[in-house]
């Protein structure tokens, strides 16, 4: 009696699944061994990695009105006159991650030896000579400010803004939790101070220009307009001189966390990934071994029965 082709296909599938399961059972010790070894290696790596801590500063944009009023500011900007002292939230936010600001912070706080401690000789207070295999590098292995900026902006500093509330979160990740706190608070303070000084300088230049224009005109209406703009410029100057948090109002400064409150490495995840990697590798090795064994058996059968090969 002939069997249904569909029934034959189902029987083949059952046989294949049974063979797969039998292969896994036969190689279970290898699979378990690979899983345990990789889990142990991952555990060792997770505990050898240097912990990194987070320091966060939460801030909002300081409420400042554009100097001169929107109408007057527009009139003077059309005339080619820049009215300094205005608060541009987007520009202030971008400044926090700008290359110039970060490089200035690194330079002023002398962070190159800290960021590249492996290249720095603390006892001699100088940069170490490059290793022998770096034969193309001459002189000391002193990193550039560009290297420092790249490391700081990509690995250490992150700035985000909530679109609904406009709340800014400045986060610093570093292996020293006290240093991370100092950097996070220092970055926000330095940004406020720089933007405050910049506003004072720009406003002073605007006042100087307006005073010159006032001396040139005798038209009363123009003089009154200039006086109004100067009044707002003076208000901006007063705000900049009296407010330390001129651009960003700190809501929650960074504070040190507990020693065990590190954010990296995520040890349970690393161990789990190591175990799964070992499990996967073990399964692959078992199937490869089975395939070679089947190939070897087929070759032996052909050698034992050469007549079948000729047929």
C-alpha positions as protocol buffer text, in pm:
chain_id: "A"
residue {
  index: 1
  type: UNK
  ca { x: 0 y: 0 z: 0 }
}
residue {
  index: 2
  type: UNK
  ca { x: 143 y: 333 z: -109 }
}
residue {
  index: 3
  type: UNK
  ca { x: 176 y: 609 z: 151 }
}
residue {
  index: 4
  type: UNK
  ca { x: 43 y: 959 z: 102 }
}
residue {
  index: 5
  type: UNK
  ca { x: 323 y: 1206 z: 6 }
}
residue {
  index: 6
  type: UNK
  ca { x: 201 y: 1441 z: 278 }
}
residue {
  index: 7
  type: UNK
  ca { x: 228 y: 1160 z: 534 }
}
residue {
  index: 8
  type: UNK
  ca { x: 583 y: 1084 z: 415 }
}
residue {
  index: 9
  type: UNK
  ca { x: 678 y: 1452 z: 462 }
}
residue {
  index: 10
  type: UNK
  ca { x: 537 y: 1451 z: 817 }
}
residue {
  index: 11
  type: UNK
  ca { x: 729 y: 1132 z: 900 }
}
residue {
  index: 12
  type: UNK
  ca { x: 1052 y: 1286 z: 766 }
}
residue {
  index: 13
  type: UNK
  ca { x: 997 y: 1596 z: 978 }
}
residue {
  index: 14
  type: UNK
  ca { x: 939 y: 1385 z: 1287 }
}
residue {
  index: 15
  type: UNK
  ca { x: 1256 y: 1187 z: 1216 }
}
residue {
  index: 16
  type: UNK
  ca { x: 1456 y: 1509 z: 1160 }
}
residue {
  index: 17
  type: UNK
  ca { x: 1331 y: 1663 z: 1485 }
}
residue {
  index: 18
  type: UNK
  ca { x: 1406 y: 1340 z: 1670 }
}
residue {
  index: 19
  type: UNK
  ca { x: 1757 y: 1334 z: 1524 }
}
residue {
  index: 20
  type: UNK
  ca { x: 1813 y: 1697 z: 1619 }
}
residue {
  index: 21
  type: UNK
  ca { x: 1703 y: 1631 z: 1974 }
}
residue {
  index: 22
  type: UNK
  ca { x: 1913 y: 1314 z: 1992 }
}
residue {
  index: 23
  type: UNK
  ca { x: 2216 y: 1510 z: 1869 }
}
residue {
  index: 24
  type: UNK
  ca { x: 2165 y: 1775 z: 2138 }
}
residue {
  index: 25
  type: UNK
  ca { x: 2123 y: 1514 z: 2408 }
}
residue {
  index: 26
  type: UNK
  ca { x: 2434 y: 1333 z: 2290 }
}
residue {
  index: 27
  type: UNK
  ca { x: 2637 y: 1654 z: 2308 }
}
residue {
  index: 28
  type: UNK
  ca { x: 2480 y: 1791 z: 2624 }
}
residue {
  index: 29
  type: UNK
  ca { x: 2805 y: 1777 z: 2823 }
}
residue {
  index: 30
  type: UNK
  ca { x: 2985 y: 1984 z: 2561 }
}
residue {
  index: 31
  type: UNK
  ca { x: 2701 y: 2237 z: 2553 }
}
residue {
  index: 32
  type: UNK
  ca { x: 2688 y: 2261 z: 2932 }
}
residue {
  index: 33
  type: UNK
  ca { x: 3066 y: 2291 z: 2948 }
}
residue {
  index: 34
  type: UNK
  ca { x: 3078 y: 2575 z: 2694 }
}
residue {
  index: 35
  type: UNK
  ca { x: 2796 y: 2759 z: 2873 }
}
residue {
  index: 36
  type: UNK
  ca { x: 2968 y: 2732 z: 3211 }
}
residue {
  index: 37
  type: UNK
  ca { x: 3309 y: 2835 z: 3076 }
}
residue {
  index: 38
  type: UNK
  ca { x: 3172 y: 3139 z: 2894 }
}
residue {
  index: 39
  type: UNK
  ca { x: 2960 y: 3237 z: 3195 }
}
residue {
  index: 40
  type: UNK
  ca { x: 3270 y: 3222 z: 3417 }
}
residue {
  index: 41
  type: UNK
  ca { x: 3472 y: 3427 z: 3168 }
}
residue {
  index: 42
  type: UNK
  ca { x: 3193 y: 3684 z: 3145 }
}
residue {
  index: 43
  type: UNK
  ca { x: 3170 y: 3696 z: 3525 }
}
residue {
  index: 44
  type: UNK
  ca { x: 3543 y: 3757 z: 3554 }
}
residue {
  index: 45
  type: UNK
  ca { x: 3530 y: 4029 z: 3288 }
}
residue {
  index: 46
  type: UNK
  ca { x: 3228 y: 4196 z: 3453 }
}
residue {
  index: 47
  type: UNK
  ca { x: 3404 y: 4217 z: 3791 }
}
residue {
  index: 48
  type: UNK
  ca { x: 3736 y: 4327 z: 3643 }
}
residue {
  index: 49
  type: UNK
  ca { x: 3581 y: 4617 z: 3450 }
}
residue {
  index: 50
  type: UNK
  ca { x: 3613 y: 4957 z: 3617 }
}
residue {
  index: 51
  type: UNK
  ca { x: 3275 y: 5078 z: 3748 }
}
residue {
  index: 52
  type: UNK
  ca { x: 3139 y: 5404 z: 3610 }
}
residue {
  index: 53
  type: UNK
  ca { x: 2910 y: 5641 z: 3797 }
}
residue {
  index: 54
  type: UNK
  ca { x: 2658 y: 5899 z: 3681 }
}
residue {
  index: 55
  type: UNK
  ca { x: 2626 y: 6256 z: 3802 }
}
residue {
  index: 56
  type: UNK
  ca { x: 2318 y: 6447 z: 3682 }
}
residue {
  index: 57
  type: UNK
  ca { x: 2228 y: 6814 z: 3688 }
}
residue {
  index: 58
  type: UNK
  ca { x: 1869 y: 6913 z: 3617 }
}
residue {
  index: 59
  type: UNK
  ca { x: 1812 y: 7269 z: 3499 }
}
residue {
  index: 60
  type: UNK
  ca { x: 1571 y: 7493 z: 3314 }
}
residue {
  index: 61
  type: UNK
  ca { x: 1623 y: 7794 z: 3093 }
}
residue {
  index: 62
  type: UNK
  ca { x: 1646 y: 8112 z: 3297 }
}
residue {
  index: 63
  type: UNK
  ca { x: 1348 y: 8338 z: 3219 }
}
residue {
  index: 64
  type: UNK
  ca { x: 1484 y: 8638 z: 3039 }
}
residue {
  index: 65
  type: UNK
  ca { x: 1303 y: 8879 z: 2810 }
}
residue {
  index: 66
  type: UNK
  ca { x: 1460 y: 8982 z: 2485 }
}
residue {
  index: 67
  type: UNK
  ca { x: 1616 y: 9319 z: 2527 }
}
residue {
  index: 68
  type: UNK
  ca { x: 1447 y: 9612 z: 2363 }
}
residue {
  index: 69
  type: UNK
  ca { x: 1116 y: 9431 z: 2314 }
}
residue {
  index: 70
  type: UNK
  ca { x: 1029 y: 9228 z: 2010 }
}
residue {
  index: 71
  type: UNK
  ca { x: 908 y: 9526 z: 1802 }
}
residue {
  index: 72
  type: UNK
  ca { x: 1200 y: 9754 z: 1880 }
}
residue {
  index: 73
  type: UNK
  ca { x: 1451 y: 9473 z: 1846 }
}
residue {
  index: 74
  type: UNK
  ca { x: 1308 y: 9390 z: 1505 }
}
residue {
  index: 75
  type: UNK
  ca { x: 1331 y: 9752 z: 1392 }
}
residue {
  index: 76
  type: UNK
  ca { x: 1696 y: 9784 z: 1490 }
}
residue {
  index: 77
  type: UNK
  ca { x: 1792 y: 9442 z: 1351 }
}
residue {
  index: 78
  type: UNK
  ca { x: 1645 y: 9548 z: 1015 }
}
residue {
  index: 79
  type: UNK
  ca { x: 1872 y: 9852 z: 1032 }
}
residue {
  index: 80
  type: UNK
  ca { x: 2174 y: 9625 z: 1084 }
}
residue {
  index: 81
  type: UNK
  ca { x: 2207 y: 9692 z: 1458 }
}
residue {
  index: 82
  type: UNK
  ca { x: 2262 y: 9391 z: 1681 }
}
residue {
  index: 83
  type: UNK
  ca { x: 2101 y: 9420 z: 2023 }
}
residue {
  index: 84
  type: UNK
  ca { x: 2308 y: 9204 z: 2252 }
}
residue {
  index: 85
  type: UNK
  ca { x: 2189 y: 9052 z: 2577 }
}
residue {
  index: 86
  type: UNK
  ca { x: 1898 y: 8856 z: 2434 }
}
residue {
  index: 87
  type: UNK
  ca { x: 1832 y: 8508 z: 2564 }
}
residue {
  index: 88
  type: UNK
  ca { x: 1836 y: 8244 z: 2293 }
}
residue {
  index: 89
  type: UNK
  ca { x: 1741 y: 7914 z: 2451 }
}
residue {
  index: 90
  type: UNK
  ca { x: 1832 y: 7705 z: 2149 }
}
residue {
  index: 91
  type: UNK
  ca { x: 2176 y: 7865 z: 2121 }
}
residue {
  index: 92
  type: UNK
  ca { x: 2237 y: 7831 z: 2494 }
}
residue {
  index: 93
  type: UNK
  ca { x: 2141 y: 7464 z: 2483 }
}
residue {
  index: 94
  type: UNK
  ca { x: 2371 y: 7400 z: 2188 }
}
residue {
  index: 95
  type: UNK
  ca { x: 2654 y: 7576 z: 2369 }
}
residue {
  index: 96
  type: UNK
  ca { x: 2655 y: 7307 z: 2641 }
}
residue {
  index: 97
  type: UNK
  ca { x: 2782 y: 7049 z: 2392 }
}
residue {
  index: 98
  type: UNK
  ca { x: 2984 y: 7279 z: 2166 }
}
residue {
  index: 99
  type: UNK
  ca { x: 3345 y: 7196 z: 2093 }
}
residue {
  index: 100
  type: UNK
  ca { x: 3470 y: 7536 z: 2202 }
}
residue {
  index: 101
  type: UNK
  ca { x: 3303 y: 7513 z: 2542 }
}
residue {
  index: 102
  type: UNK
  ca { x: 3418 y: 7157 z: 2616 }
}
residue {
  index: 103
  type: UNK
  ca { x: 3776 y: 7226 z: 2507 }
}
residue {
  index: 104
  type: UNK
  ca { x: 3780 y: 7540 z: 2720 }
}
residue {
  index: 105
  type: UNK
  ca { x: 3654 y: 7343 z: 3022 }
}
residue {
  index: 106
  type: UNK
  ca { x: 3917 y: 7073 z: 2967 }
}
residue {
  index: 107
  type: UNK
  ca { x: 4195 y: 7331 z: 2934 }
}
residue {
  index: 108
  type: UNK
  ca { x: 4094 y: 7544 z: 3232 }
}
residue {
  index: 109
  type: UNK
  ca { x: 4060 y: 7241 z: 3459 }
}
residue {
  index: 110
  type: UNK
  ca { x: 4375 y: 7069 z: 3324 }
}
residue {
  index: 111
  type: UNK
  ca { x: 4190 y: 6746 z: 3248 }
}
residue {
  index: 112
  type: UNK
  ca { x: 4418 y: 6600 z: 2982 }
}
residue {
  index: 113
  type: UNK
  ca { x: 4627 y: 6401 z: 3238 }
}
residue {
  index: 114
  type: UNK
  ca { x: 4304 y: 6280 z: 3400 }
}
residue {
  index: 115
  type: UNK
  ca { x: 4132 y: 6175 z: 3079 }
}
residue {
  index: 116
  type: UNK
  ca { x: 4445 y: 6005 z: 2943 }
}
residue {
  index: 117
  type: UNK
  ca { x: 4595 y: 5879 z: 3267 }
}
residue {
  index: 118
  type: UNK
  ca { x: 4762 y: 5580 z: 3097 }
}
residue {
  index: 119
  type: UNK
  ca { x: 4976 y: 5820 z: 2889 }
}
residue {
  index: 120
  type: UNK
  ca { x: 5069 y: 6042 z: 3184 }
}
residue {
  index: 121
  type: UNK
  ca { x: 5368 y: 5991 z: 3415 }
}
residue {
  index: 122
  type: UNK
  ca { x: 5241 y: 6122 z: 3748 }
}
residue {
  index: 123
  type: UNK
  ca { x: 5581 y: 6115 z: 3919 }
}
residue {
  index: 124
  type: UNK
  ca { x: 5770 y: 6292 z: 3641 }
}
residue {
  index: 125
  type: UNK
  ca { x: 5472 y: 6518 z: 3559 }
}
residue {
  index: 126
  type: UNK
  ca { x: 5511 y: 6465 z: 3187 }
}
residue {
  index: 127
  type: UNK
  ca { x: 5371 y: 6256 z: 2907 }
}
residue {
  index: 128
  type: UNK
  ca { x: 5516 y: 5911 z: 2858 }
}
residue {
  index: 129
  type: UNK
  ca { x: 5713 y: 5824 z: 2548 }
}
residue {
  index: 130
  type: UNK
  ca { x: 5514 y: 5617 z: 2295 }
}
residue {
  index: 131
  type: UNK
  ca { x: 5571 y: 5240 z: 2304 }
}
residue {
  index: 132
  type: UNK
  ca { x: 5832 y: 5090 z: 2073 }
}
residue {
  index: 133
  type: UNK
  ca { x: 5578 y: 4943 z: 1833 }
}
residue {
  index: 134
  type: UNK
  ca { x: 5450 y: 5295 z: 1755 }
}
residue {
  index: 135
  type: UNK
  ca { x: 5768 y: 5368 z: 1559 }
}
residue {
  index: 136
  type: UNK
  ca { x: 5591 y: 5628 z: 1344 }
}
residue {
  index: 137
  type: UNK
  ca { x: 5506 y: 5850 z: 1643 }
}
residue {
  index: 138
  type: UNK
  ca { x: 5776 y: 6094 z: 1748 }
}
residue {
  index: 139
  type: UNK
  ca { x: 5804 y: 6275 z: 2080 }
}
residue {
  index: 140
  type: UNK
  ca { x: 5574 y: 6222 z: 2377 }
}
residue {
  index: 141
  type: UNK
  ca { x: 5234 y: 6059 z: 2346 }
}
residue {
  index: 142
  type: UNK
  ca { x: 5050 y: 6376 z: 2443 }
}
residue {
  index: 143
  type: UNK
  ca { x: 4688 y: 6369 z: 2324 }
}
residue {
  index: 144
  type: UNK
  ca { x: 4544 y: 6667 z: 2143 }
}
residue {
  index: 145
  type: UNK
  ca { x: 4250 y: 6877 z: 2252 }
}
residue {
  index: 146
  type: UNK
  ca { x: 4055 y: 6718 z: 1966 }
}
residue {
  index: 147
  type: UNK
  ca { x: 4118 y: 6373 z: 2118 }
}
residue {
  index: 148
  type: UNK
  ca { x: 4003 y: 6503 z: 2455 }
}
residue {
  index: 149
  type: UNK
  ca { x: 3692 y: 6665 z: 2308 }
}
residue {
  index: 150
  type: UNK
  ca { x: 3600 y: 6346 z: 2120 }
}
residue {
  index: 151
  type: UNK
  ca { x: 3640 y: 6133 z: 2432 }
}
residue {
  index: 152
  type: UNK
  ca { x: 3454 y: 6378 z: 2655 }
}
residue {
  index: 153
  type: UNK
  ca { x: 3161 y: 6440 z: 2421 }
}
residue {
  index: 154
  type: UNK
  ca { x: 3116 y: 6076 z: 2311 }
}
residue {
  index: 155
  type: UNK
  ca { x: 3191 y: 5879 z: 2627 }
}
residue {
  index: 156
  type: UNK
  ca { x: 3155 y: 6110 z: 2926 }
}
residue {
  index: 157
  type: UNK
  ca { x: 2911 y: 6398 z: 2868 }
}
residue {
  index: 158
  type: UNK
  ca { x: 2552 y: 6381 z: 2747 }
}
residue {
  index: 159
  type: UNK
  ca { x: 2292 y: 6658 z: 2741 }
}
residue {
  index: 160
  type: UNK
  ca { x: 1921 y: 6605 z: 2679 }
}
residue {
  index: 161
  type: UNK
  ca { x: 1611 y: 6822 z: 2682 }
}
residue {
  index: 162
  type: UNK
  ca { x: 1250 y: 6726 z: 2755 }
}
residue {
  index: 163
  type: UNK
  ca { x: 1046 y: 6861 z: 2464 }
}
residue {
  index: 164
  type: UNK
  ca { x: 733 y: 6911 z: 2675 }
}
residue {
  index: 165
  type: UNK
  ca { x: 882 y: 7080 z: 2982 }
}
residue {
  index: 166
  type: UNK
  ca { x: 1209 y: 7212 z: 2829 }
}
residue {
  index: 167
  type: UNK
  ca { x: 1388 y: 7068 z: 3132 }
}
residue {
  index: 168
  type: UNK
  ca { x: 1758 y: 7007 z: 3061 }
}
residue {
  index: 169
  type: UNK
  ca { x: 1948 y: 6709 z: 3200 }
}
residue {
  index: 170
  type: UNK
  ca { x: 2328 y: 6722 z: 3192 }
}
residue {
  index: 171
  type: UNK
  ca { x: 2484 y: 6383 z: 3268 }
}
residue {
  index: 172
  type: UNK
  ca { x: 2847 y: 6295 z: 3331 }
}
residue {
  index: 173
  type: UNK
  ca { x: 2969 y: 5933 z: 3342 }
}
residue {
  index: 174
  type: UNK
  ca { x: 3309 y: 5870 z: 3498 }
}
residue {
  index: 175
  type: UNK
  ca { x: 3494 y: 5614 z: 3707 }
}
residue {
  index: 176
  type: UNK
  ca { x: 3541 y: 5857 z: 3999 }
}
residue {
  index: 177
  type: UNK
  ca { x: 3199 y: 5946 z: 4143 }
}
residue {
  index: 178
  type: UNK
  ca { x: 3326 y: 6256 z: 4325 }
}
residue {
  index: 179
  type: UNK
  ca { x: 3496 y: 6380 z: 4011 }
}
residue {
  index: 180
  type: UNK
  ca { x: 3184 y: 6314 z: 3806 }
}
residue {
  index: 181
  type: UNK
  ca { x: 2982 y: 6536 z: 4042 }
}
residue {
  index: 182
  type: UNK
  ca { x: 3243 y: 6812 z: 4028 }
}
residue {
  index: 183
  type: UNK
  ca { x: 3249 y: 6804 z: 3647 }
}
residue {
  index: 184
  type: UNK
  ca { x: 2870 y: 6804 z: 3609 }
}
residue {
  index: 185
  type: UNK
  ca { x: 2820 y: 7100 z: 3843 }
}
residue {
  index: 186
  type: UNK
  ca { x: 3129 y: 7272 z: 3704 }
}
residue {
  index: 187
  type: UNK
  ca { x: 3009 y: 7243 z: 3344 }
}
residue {
  index: 188
  type: UNK
  ca { x: 2675 y: 7405 z: 3424 }
}
residue {
  index: 189
  type: UNK
  ca { x: 2842 y: 7680 z: 3626 }
}
residue {
  index: 190
  type: UNK
  ca { x: 3101 y: 7745 z: 3353 }
}
residue {
  index: 191
  type: UNK
  ca { x: 2831 y: 7765 z: 3085 }
}
residue {
  index: 192
  type: UNK
  ca { x: 2632 y: 8015 z: 3290 }
}
residue {
  index: 193
  type: UNK
  ca { x: 2939 y: 8228 z: 3356 }
}
residue {
  index: 194
  type: UNK
  ca { x: 3057 y: 8229 z: 2995 }
}
residue {
  index: 195
  type: UNK
  ca { x: 2713 y: 8312 z: 2856 }
}
residue {
  index: 196
  type: UNK
  ca { x: 2669 y: 8581 z: 3123 }
}
residue {
  index: 197
  type: UNK
  ca { x: 3001 y: 8748 z: 3038 }
}
residue {
  index: 198
  type: UNK
  ca { x: 2924 y: 8722 z: 2667 }
}
residue {
  index: 199
  type: UNK
  ca { x: 2588 y: 8895 z: 2723 }
}
residue {
  index: 200
  type: UNK
  ca { x: 2752 y: 9172 z: 2925 }
}
residue {
  index: 201
  type: UNK
  ca { x: 3008 y: 9236 z: 2650 }
}
residue {
  index: 202
  type: UNK
  ca { x: 2748 y: 9230 z: 2371 }
}
residue {
  index: 203
  type: UNK
  ca { x: 2514 y: 9459 z: 2565 }
}
residue {
  index: 204
  type: UNK
  ca { x: 2794 y: 9704 z: 2636 }
}
residue {
  index: 205
  type: UNK
  ca { x: 2881 y: 9718 z: 2266 }
}
residue {
  index: 206
  type: UNK
  ca { x: 2515 y: 9784 z: 2185 }
}
residue {
  index: 207
  type: UNK
  ca { x: 2497 y: 10064 z: 2441 }
}
residue {
  index: 208
  type: UNK
  ca { x: 2813 y: 10220 z: 2302 }
}
residue {
  index: 209
  type: UNK
  ca { x: 2667 y: 10208 z: 1953 }
}
residue {
  index: 210
  type: UNK
  ca { x: 2334 y: 10353 z: 2065 }
}
residue {
  index: 211
  type: UNK
  ca { x: 2511 y: 10637 z: 2243 }
}
residue {
  index: 212
  type: UNK
  ca { x: 2695 y: 10719 z: 1922 }
}
residue {
  index: 213
  type: UNK
  ca { x: 2374 y: 10717 z: 1721 }
}
residue {
  index: 214
  type: UNK
  ca { x: 2201 y: 10929 z: 1983 }
}
residue {
  index: 215
  type: UNK
  ca { x: 2469 y: 11196 z: 1950 }
}
residue {
  index: 216
  type: UNK
  ca { x: 2423 y: 11204 z: 1571 }
}
residue {
  index: 217
  type: UNK
  ca { x: 2049 y: 11266 z: 1561 }
}
residue {
  index: 218
  type: UNK
  ca { x: 1833 y: 11557 z: 1668 }
}
residue {
  index: 219
  type: UNK
  ca { x: 1500 y: 11398 z: 1572 }
}
residue {
  index: 220
  type: UNK
  ca { x: 1293 y: 11364 z: 1888 }
}
residue {
  index: 221
  type: UNK
  ca { x: 1110 y: 11046 z: 1781 }
}
residue {
  index: 222
  type: UNK
  ca { x: 1434 y: 10872 z: 1697 }
}
residue {
  index: 223
  type: UNK
  ca { x: 1588 y: 10985 z: 2024 }
}
residue {
  index: 224
  type: UNK
  ca { x: 1289 y: 10850 z: 2220 }
}
residue {
  index: 225
  type: UNK
  ca { x: 1317 y: 10515 z: 2039 }
}
residue {
  index: 226
  type: UNK
  ca { x: 1687 y: 10494 z: 2117 }
}
residue {
  index: 227
  type: UNK
  ca { x: 1622 y: 10582 z: 2482 }
}
residue {
  index: 228
  type: UNK
  ca { x: 1367 y: 10298 z: 2510 }
}
residue {
  index: 229
  type: UNK
  ca { x: 1606 y: 10046 z: 2358 }
}
residue {
  index: 230
  type: UNK
  ca { x: 1887 y: 10169 z: 2584 }
}
residue {
  index: 231
  type: UNK
  ca { x: 1660 y: 10130 z: 2886 }
}
residue {
  index: 232
  type: UNK
  ca { x: 1602 y: 9765 z: 2802 }
}
residue {
  index: 233
  type: UNK
  ca { x: 1971 y: 9714 z: 2733 }
}
residue {
  index: 234
  type: UNK
  ca { x: 2054 y: 9855 z: 3076 }
}
residue {
  index: 235
  type: UNK
  ca { x: 1801 y: 9617 z: 3234 }
}
residue {
  index: 236
  type: UNK
  ca { x: 1968 y: 9327 z: 3057 }
}
residue {
  index: 237
  type: UNK
  ca { x: 2308 y: 9449 z: 3178 }
}
residue {
  index: 238
  type: UNK
  ca { x: 2176 y: 9466 z: 3535 }
}
residue {
  index: 239
  type: UNK
  ca { x: 2037 y: 9112 z: 3513 }
}
residue {
  index: 240
  type: UNK
  ca { x: 2362 y: 8977 z: 3377 }
}
residue {
  index: 241
  type: UNK
  ca { x: 2564 y: 9148 z: 3648 }
}
residue {
  index: 242
  type: UNK
  ca { x: 2345 y: 9031 z: 3935 }
}
residue {
  index: 243
  type: UNK
  ca { x: 2241 y: 8676 z: 3830 }
}
residue {
  index: 244
  type: UNK
  ca { x: 2497 y: 8397 z: 3842 }
}
residue {
  index: 245
  type: UNK
  ca { x: 2248 y: 8154 z: 3685 }
}
residue {
  index: 246
  type: UNK
  ca { x: 2192 y: 8379 z: 3387 }
}
residue {
  index: 247
  type: UNK
  ca { x: 2123 y: 8122 z: 3113 }
}
residue {
  index: 248
  type: UNK
  ca { x: 2036 y: 7806 z: 3308 }
}
residue {
  index: 249
  type: UNK
  ca { x: 1851 y: 7782 z: 3637 }
}
residue {
  index: 250
  type: UNK
  ca { x: 1971 y: 7476 z: 3828 }
}
residue {
  index: 251
  type: UNK
  ca { x: 1680 y: 7281 z: 3973 }
}
residue {
  index: 252
  type: UNK
  ca { x: 1867 y: 6981 z: 4109 }
}
residue {
  index: 253
  type: UNK
  ca { x: 2249 y: 6990 z: 4127 }
}
residue {
  index: 254
  type: UNK
  ca { x: 2459 y: 6675 z: 4097 }
}
residue {
  index: 255
  type: UNK
  ca { x: 2521 y: 6487 z: 4421 }
}
residue {
  index: 256
  type: UNK
  ca { x: 2753 y: 6192 z: 4498 }
}
residue {
  index: 257
  type: UNK
  ca { x: 2594 y: 5847 z: 4480 }
}
residue {
  index: 258
  type: UNK
  ca { x: 2674 y: 5538 z: 4684 }
}
residue {
  index: 259
  type: UNK
  ca { x: 2978 y: 5336 z: 4590 }
}
residue {
  index: 260
  type: UNK
  ca { x: 2766 y: 5042 z: 4472 }
}
residue {
  index: 261
  type: UNK
  ca { x: 2534 y: 5264 z: 4264 }
}
residue {
  index: 262
  type: UNK
  ca { x: 2740 y: 5239 z: 3946 }
}
residue {
  index: 263
  type: UNK
  ca { x: 2571 y: 5238 z: 3606 }
}
residue {
  index: 264
  type: UNK
  ca { x: 2838 y: 5037 z: 3423 }
}
residue {
  index: 265
  type: UNK
  ca { x: 2917 y: 4754 z: 3387 }
}
residue {
  index: 266
  type: UNK
  ca { x: 2577 y: 4584 z: 3399 }
}
residue {
  index: 267
  type: UNK
  ca { x: 2712 y: 4266 z: 3551 }
}
residue {
  index: 268
  type: UNK
  ca { x: 2398 y: 4047 z: 3545 }
}
residue {
  index: 269
  type: UNK
  ca { x: 2346 y: 4131 z: 3176 }
}
residue {
  index: 270
  type: UNK
  ca { x: 2710 y: 4057 z: 3089 }
}
residue {
  index: 271
  type: UNK
  ca { x: 2698 y: 3722 z: 3272 }
}
residue {
  index: 272
  type: UNK
  ca { x: 2369 y: 3630 z: 3104 }
}
residue {
  index: 273
  type: UNK
  ca { x: 2507 y: 3720 z: 2761 }
}
residue {
  index: 274
  type: UNK
  ca { x: 2818 y: 3515 z: 2833 }
}
residue {
  index: 275
  type: UNK
  ca { x: 2608 y: 3213 z: 2928 }
}
residue {
  index: 276
  type: UNK
  ca { x: 2388 y: 3248 z: 2619 }
}
residue {
  index: 277
  type: UNK
  ca { x: 2695 y: 3291 z: 2398 }
}
residue {
  index: 278
  type: UNK
  ca { x: 2847 y: 2974 z: 2540 }
}
residue {
  index: 279
  type: UNK
  ca { x: 2520 y: 2790 z: 2495 }
}
residue {
  index: 280
  type: UNK
  ca { x: 2495 y: 2897 z: 2132 }
}
residue {
  index: 281
  type: UNK
  ca { x: 2859 y: 2808 z: 2062 }
}
residue {
  index: 282
  type: UNK
  ca { x: 2813 y: 2468 z: 2225 }
}
residue {
  index: 283
  type: UNK
  ca { x: 2510 y: 2390 z: 2009 }
}
residue {
  index: 284
  type: UNK
  ca { x: 2696 y: 2496 z: 1692 }
}
residue {
  index: 285
  type: UNK
  ca { x: 2998 y: 2281 z: 1780 }
}
residue {
  index: 286
  type: UNK
  ca { x: 2775 y: 1979 z: 1851 }
}
residue {
  index: 287
  type: UNK
  ca { x: 2603 y: 2006 z: 1513 }
}
residue {
  index: 288
  type: UNK
  ca { x: 2932 y: 2062 z: 1331 }
}
residue {
  index: 289
  type: UNK
  ca { x: 3077 y: 1758 z: 1504 }
}
residue {
  index: 290
  type: UNK
  ca { x: 2769 y: 1556 z: 1408 }
}
residue {
  index: 291
  type: UNK
  ca { x: 2797 y: 1669 z: 1044 }
}
residue {
  index: 292
  type: UNK
  ca { x: 3163 y: 1564 z: 1028 }
}
residue {
  index: 293
  type: UNK
  ca { x: 3079 y: 1232 z: 1189 }
}
residue {
  index: 294
  type: UNK
  ca { x: 2803 y: 1166 z: 932 }
}
residue {
  index: 295
  type: UNK
  ca { x: 3035 y: 1262 z: 649 }
}
residue {
  index: 296
  type: UNK
  ca { x: 3305 y: 1030 z: 780 }
}
residue {
  index: 297
  type: UNK
  ca { x: 3057 y: 740 z: 813 }
}
residue {
  index: 298
  type: UNK
  ca { x: 2935 y: 793 z: 456 }
}
residue {
  index: 299
  type: UNK
  ca { x: 3293 y: 793 z: 329 }
}
residue {
  index: 300
  type: UNK
  ca { x: 3368 y: 470 z: 514 }
}
residue {
  index: 301
  type: UNK
  ca { x: 3056 y: 307 z: 372 }
}
residue {
  index: 302
  type: UNK
  ca { x: 3156 y: 405 z: 18 }
}
residue {
  index: 303
  type: UNK
  ca { x: 3501 y: 258 z: 71 }
}
residue {
  index: 304
  type: UNK
  ca { x: 3352 y: -62 z: 209 }
}
residue {
  index: 305
  type: UNK
  ca { x: 3105 y: -94 z: -83 }
}
residue {
  index: 306
  type: UNK
  ca { x: 3271 y: 47 z: -395 }
}
residue {
  index: 307
  type: UNK
  ca { x: 3019 y: -131 z: -618 }
}
residue {
  index: 308
  type: UNK
  ca { x: 2742 y: 98 z: -491 }
}
residue {
  index: 309
  type: UNK
  ca { x: 2942 y: 405 z: -601 }
}
residue {
  index: 310
  type: UNK
  ca { x: 2986 y: 262 z: -951 }
}
residue {
  index: 311
  type: UNK
  ca { x: 2616 y: 196 z: -978 }
}
